[in-house]
Amino acid sequence: MSASASSFSPTVEHVVTDGEAYVRELTAELAKANRGPDGLSSREQFDRRPLNLGLFLPSMNGGGAGNYPTRLMTGKHATFEYNVEVAKAAEAAGLDFVFPAARWAGDGGTTRFNDYSLEAITLTAGLAALTERIMVLTTWHILYGFHPVHVAKMGATLDHMSGGRWGMNLVAGRKQKEIQQFGRALDSSQDRYGMMREFITMVQDLWASDEPIDLEGEYFTGRQCLTLPKPVQRPNPLLVNAGQSAAGVEFTTKFCDAAFIHGGRDNDLDELADVIQTFRTKAKENGREIKLVLPVAFLCRSTEAESNDLRRRILDAVDTEAATNILQGYQGSRSDTVPTRGQLETIVLGIGGYKLYGSHDQALEELVKLHRLGIDAFHFVCWNPLNDIDVIGEHFMPEFERLGLRTVR
Ligand SMILES: Cc1cc2nc3c(=O)[nH]c(=O)nc-3n(C[C@H](O)[C@H](O)[C@H](O)COP(=O)(O)O)c2cc1C
């Protein structure tokens, strides 16, 4: 049987006579994206929905989903089974995406905060195969030793495993404690985002080219590189970045489809509005539109009193050493200055997330306000994921739908 006939039956032997036609057929046969009832892929739905909702996976051993450096812990450990349970619950509740952090070193302290974490690429490969509709994003440390050919092929494979529901959260990496494990050093003069630019351009070239290409860059090279299969999603799966520096913002607005931004200090809406403005202006200068995704520390409860009580219990059990290490990591260097209670509070209650306090109704009102300020998506950093997903699905989702924020346009 010639390769141009449809020959993909496991029980039928066939002889390939035309390699080009065979590869074309393979590509066409395999590149079928999962589509919703409206015929749109997950990515198209993400692009067209006014408000997307995501979840940060509990892949690390720290308090809550690994974002609360406190000695108080929720019931479950950061096992693979727990992450599958949470991803499936998020999918059943109608959320749009899940993703884990990528960590190679934690922040120590009494709790050995996040010293234990599941590796993000392999974790999301498992989740891609075990879920059906939700987008699965892999957080990927691009500069810890990968080559564009690795990422092009592994990314394409992940996109196939998920049926076109995969995306990538590219992180440059910046922690000395992590980088040194790969025999590398963090040099402040290093043009991290210059390297990222070159890297992702090469990955996209590999995804676009049907012929072998040479990679000739300042940081990466390769001879006769060919990636097959291509990702299911063309021209590429969703690309996200969380850079906040000027170089990070420039990179994200030029090369990515969405930006993870910080929650601002102490829920400062003016500061958040400035961040939104910065990203929007830069994107416009680069002739693009991107989605802005805000991390939200999920601390609301049925009543305001319960939320206040949770906040107090988390704070009372603060892992001061871990919180201090995180803070000093943010500030870029170790310092002997003891952090203030206010600084510790910002870190222990969901690190860089916008803090969502109060009753469920108050929280909902706050989320709508943030959306009106310019936020296109929230990713929830839960204290107790399985409990909080129920609240999102049963309490928040109907109201977002009523407001038309979930309608794919
Ligand atoms: C929501 C969010 C998630 C992030 N996740 C990770 C992560 O999993 N691993 C990591 O090394 N860095 C992570 N970062 C850090 C960013 O990639 C970035 O390095 C940081 O915001 C500083 O910006 P800059 O790189 O432009 O200096 C995250 C940041 C944000 C806001």
PDBQT file of the ligand as one rigid body, heavy atoms in Angstrom, charges set to zero:
ROOT
HETATM    1  C1  LIG A 501       2.687  34.192  39.001  1.00  0.00    +0.000 C 
HETATM    2  C2  LIG A 501       4.160  33.969  38.933  1.00  0.00    +0.000 A 
HETATM    3  C3  LIG A 501       4.649  32.660  38.852  1.00  0.00    +0.000 A 
HETATM    4  C4  LIG A 501       6.030  32.423  38.808  1.00  0.00    +0.000 A 
HETATM    5  N1  LIG A 501       6.492  31.139  38.797  1.00  0.00    +0.000 NA
HETATM    6  C5  LIG A 501       7.822  30.900  38.829  1.00  0.00    +0.000 A 
HETATM    7  C6  LIG A 501       8.318  29.579  38.942  1.00  0.00    +0.000 A 
HETATM    8  O1  LIG A 501       7.549  28.631  39.022  1.00  0.00    +0.000 OA
HETATM    9  N2  LIG A 501       9.665  29.386  38.974  1.00  0.00    +0.000 N 
HETATM   10  C7  LIG A 501      10.549  30.427  38.914  1.00  0.00    +0.000 A 
HETATM   11  O2  LIG A 501      11.752  30.200  38.940  1.00  0.00    +0.000 OA
HETATM   12  N3  LIG A 501      10.117  31.695  38.807  1.00  0.00    +0.000 NA
HETATM   13  C8  LIG A 501       8.777  31.963  38.794  1.00  0.00    +0.000 A 
HETATM   14  N4  LIG A 501       8.322  33.259  38.749  1.00  0.00    +0.000 N 
HETATM   15  C9  LIG A 501       9.314  34.351  38.655  1.00  0.00    +0.000 C 
HETATM   16  C10 LIG A 501       9.311  35.005  37.276  1.00  0.00    +0.000 C 
HETATM   17  O3  LIG A 501       9.575  34.103  36.237  1.00  0.00    +0.000 OA
HETATM   18  C11 LIG A 501      10.289  36.188  37.184  1.00  0.00    +0.000 C 
HETATM   19  O4  LIG A 501      11.621  35.746  37.174  1.00  0.00    +0.000 OA
HETATM   20  C12 LIG A 501      10.086  37.167  38.318  1.00  0.00    +0.000 C 
HETATM   21  O5  LIG A 501       8.750  37.644  38.307  1.00  0.00    +0.000 OA
HETATM   22  C13 LIG A 501      11.062  38.368  38.253  1.00  0.00    +0.000 C 
HETATM   23  O6  LIG A 501      10.967  39.033  37.016  1.00  0.00    +0.000 OA
HETATM   24  P1  LIG A 501      12.274  39.212  36.107  1.00  0.00    +0.000 P 
HETATM   25  O7  LIG A 501      12.707  37.847  35.694  1.00  0.00    +0.000 OA
HETATM   26  O8  LIG A 501      11.800  40.055  34.949  1.00  0.00    +0.000 OA
HETATM   27  O9  LIG A 501      13.306  39.911  36.936  1.00  0.00    +0.000 OA
HETATM   28  C14 LIG A 501       6.944  33.516  38.809  1.00  0.00    +0.000 A 
HETATM   29  C15 LIG A 501       6.441  34.814  38.895  1.00  0.00    +0.000 A 
HETATM   30  C16 LIG A 501       5.071  35.060  38.954  1.00  0.00    +0.000 A 
HETATM   31  C17 LIG A 501       4.550  36.467  39.032  1.00  0.00    +0.000 C 
ENDROOT
TORSDOF 0
